[in-house]
Amino acid sequence: MIVVDYICTQIDFPLCRFVSKEACKGMCRSEMIREARINSPTVLILLTVIIGLTTRMIKHVQNLCASIGRAEMSLFFTLYNLSNVLSLVLMSLRHRLNERLMLLCTTAQLVFANSCIFSLLVGAITMDIFVTKFGLESTTILYLSVSIYGFINTIVIFFGLAIKEPISIFVLVFCCNLVFVYAYFILQVKKLNYNKGEIWAYGTLFLALVCFMISSMPIFIGSEMISILTDKYLDNLFFHQLFLFCAVVMIHKFWLSVYDYEVESYLLEL
C-alpha cells in the first residue's frame, strides 16, 4: 500500500517490519555501550520517562476517590502505559526477538494503543452516566465495550501483520484512531457549551488538540530534515511520542479542571 510505505519511510513504527518493505531513512542512530548495541537511545530514554510519569498520573487519579470519571481515566492511562512499555521492548530488543515474538509484541502494542484511544471516547460518554436504563453501571459498559473492541483489534491486527496486509492495519491504526480522537474533542466541546464551562477548560482542551495534531505531523513529514538538524540523535518517532504525551498530559489537566470536585485523599496509618 503506497500510503503505508510512505509512512514507514518517515517514522520507524514496529508495524513497518511486517506491512512494508520500506525503511525509515531518518531513523535515530544506535550507540554502543560496553559492547552492547543500544537502538535509538534517545527514544528509549523518552519512553522510560513517559512510563514513569504516566504511572505517577495513574496513582494520582486513583487517589481522587470521589472524582467523576476516575475509572475511565485510570483505564485510559493504564492502556497508554502498557502500549508504551511494549514500544520500549520492541525498540530495545528489535534485533534479538525472533519473528514470532516480534509479531505477538507488535500486535499487543497496537491493540493497547487502539484500545487506549477508543476508551478515551467511550469514557467521555460514560463519565456522566451512572446507571443505564438496562441496569448496567457506566464502568461495566466501558470495560465491556473496550474489551470487545480490543478483541476485534487483536484478530484483525494479528492476521493483518501475519499475512502482511497493510490495508486493515492502516484503517484501524490511523483512520479509526483519528476519527475517535476528533470525536472526543467535539464531544467535550459540546459538553462544555451545554454546562457553560470555564474558559480555562476550553484552553486546556485546545492545547491537547494542538499537541495531538503536532504529534501526527512526524508520521507524514520531516524525517530527513530532523535527521539532518539533529545529526540523527533524534528522529520523527521521538517527536511523535513527545507531543503525544503532551496531549495526554493536557487531557489529564482538562479532566482535573472539569471533573475533580475534591481535594486529593491520603491514606492514614493508625
N, C-alpha and C positions, 0 to 999 in steps of 0.2 A: 504494500500500500504506500503510495507516494507520500502522503501526509505523515505517516508514522516513520518512514525512512528519513524524512526531513527533520522531524523532531529528534530522532536519535543522533543526527549529526550536530545538533545544538546542545543537547544535555544527556548526561550519562545515566539514564534510568536503568535499573536492573532488568526490566522487561525487554529492553532493546536486544539483549543477548538471545532472545527467543523469537521475536517477531520481526527483526530487521537484520539485514546484512551490513548496514552502515554502522560506522563507529564515530563517536564524538571526537572531532579534531581538536577541540579546545579543552580536553579533559585535564583536570588538575594533575600536576606532576606527582610522582611517587618519591619517597625518601627511604634511605637505608639507615636503620638504627640497629647497631650490634648485629650485623649480618642478616637482619630481618627486613624484608621489604614491606613498607607501610604505604598502602594505596590511599591517595587523596587525604593526606593528614589533616589539612585544614577543615575539610568536610567532616572528618571523623571527630575532630575536636568540637566543632559546632554542634553536631548531633549529640555528643555526650553532654554538652552544656544544656541543650534543649531538653533532653531527657530528664536531667536533674531539676531544671526549673519547672517542667511540666508536672513532675512528681510533687514538687512543693505546692503547685496550684491545686492539685488533686486533694492534698491534705488540707489546704485552706478551705476548699469547697466543702469537704466533709465535716469541718469544724463548725460550719454555719448551720447549726442543727435545725433551725426553723425557717430557713430561707426557701422561697418558692423556686422550684426547678433544680434543687440540689442533686437529685438522682440523674436528671437529664445532663447536667454539666459534668458530673462525675463520669458518666458513661462516655461522653464526648472526649474528655481529656484522657481517659484510660485507653480508648481506641486509638487516639492520636499518639499516645506514648508507645503503645505496642507496635504501631506502624514504624515509628522512629527507631525502636530497638531492633526490629528486623532489618531496617535500612542500614543500621550500623553494622549488623552481622554480615549483610550482603556486601557492603562496601569493604569491610576489613578482611573478609575471607573469600573474596571473589575468585582467587586463583587456587584456593585449597578445597573448596566444596566441589563434589562431583556433580554431574548434570542433574541427577535425580534430586539431591538435596537442594540444589540451586532452584529447581522447578518448584519444589514444595515451599521453600522460604519465600520465593518471589510471589507465589500465589497467595500465601498467608499475608505478606506485606501489603499487597494490593487489596485484598479483602478487608483488612483492618482499615486501610486508608479510605476506601469507598464507604465502608460502614460508618466510619467516623463522620464523614460529610453528610451522609443520609441521616444519622442520628441527630445532627445539628438541626436539620429541617424538621424532623419529626418531633424533636424535643421542644422546638419553638411552638409547636401546635399543642402538645400535651401539657406544657408548663401551666397553662391556665385552665386545665381540666382536672378535676379531682376524681369524679366517678361518671362513667358514661351511662346512657340510658339502658345499656345491657348489663350494668352492674360491674363492669370491669374498671379497675383503677387505671389511672393515667400511666403509671410506671409499667403496668402489665402490657398495655398497648405499645408502649415504647420498646420494651425488651422483645416482645413478640414480633413487631414489625421489623426491627433491626436484625433479629435472628433470621427471619425469613429472607430478608434482602441479602444478608451475609451468606446464607446457604445458596441462594441463586448465583451470587457472585462467585462463590467457590467453584461451583460446577462450570460456569461459563469461562471463568479465567483459567482454571486448570486445563481444561481441554483446549482452550484457545492458545495457551502457551505451548501445550504438548504437541499440537498439530501445526503450530506456527501460523495461526490465523489472526492477523492484525486487526481486522475489522471489528470483531466483537470486543477486543481489548480497547480499541480506540473509542467505541461507543460508551462503554462502561466507565473507563478511566478518565476520559476527557469530556465527552459530551454530557453524560449524565451528571457528573460532578459539577460542571459549570452551571447546568440548569438548577441543581439543588442549591448551590451557593447563592445564586442571584434570587431564587425564590425565597430563600431565608431572609435576605436583606429587604426584599419587597414586603414580605410578611411583617417583619419587625417595624418597618416604617409605617405601615397601616395600623399596627397596634399602638405605636406612639401617637399617631394622629388621633386615633379613637380615644386614647386615655389622656390626651393633651400632655404628652411627655415634656420634660425639660429640654432646653436647648443643648445641654451637655450630653444628653443621651444621643441626640441626633449627631453631634460632633464625633462622639466615640464610634458610633456605627459607621459614619462616613470614613473615618480613619481606617477602620477594619476593612472596608470595601476597597479603599485605595491600596492598602498593603496587599490585599489578595490580588488585585489587578497587577501590581508591580511584580508579585511573585509569579504570575502567569507569563510575564514577558520573557524571562530567560528560557522558557520552554520553546520559544519560537525564534528568538533573535539574540544576537550579541555574543555568540560563542567565540568567534575569532577576535573580536575587539577586546573582550575581557581577558582572554589568554595573553594577548599582546601587552595590554596595560598592566597586568599583574605578574607578568613573566611566568604564567601558568601556576602560580601559587594559589590562585583562586579560579573557580570556573562557574558556569551557569548554575550547576546544582547547588553550590554554596549559597548563591544569592536567592535561588528559589526557596531553599529551606529557611534562610534567614527571614525573608519577608513573609513567608507563610506563617512562621512562628510569631512574627509581629502581629499578623492578622488574628491569630489565636489569642494572643495576649489582649488585644483590643476587644475581642468578643467577650473575654473574661471580665474586662473592665465594664463593658456595656451591661452584662448580666448583673454585676455588683451594683451599678447605678440605678437599675430598674427593679430588680427583684430582691435585693438584700434589705430586709427590714429589721435586722437585729445586729447587736454587737457580737463579735466572734466569741464563741464559747470556749471555755478551757476546762479540762478535767482536773478535779481537785483530789489529791490523795489524802485520805483521812487516816 
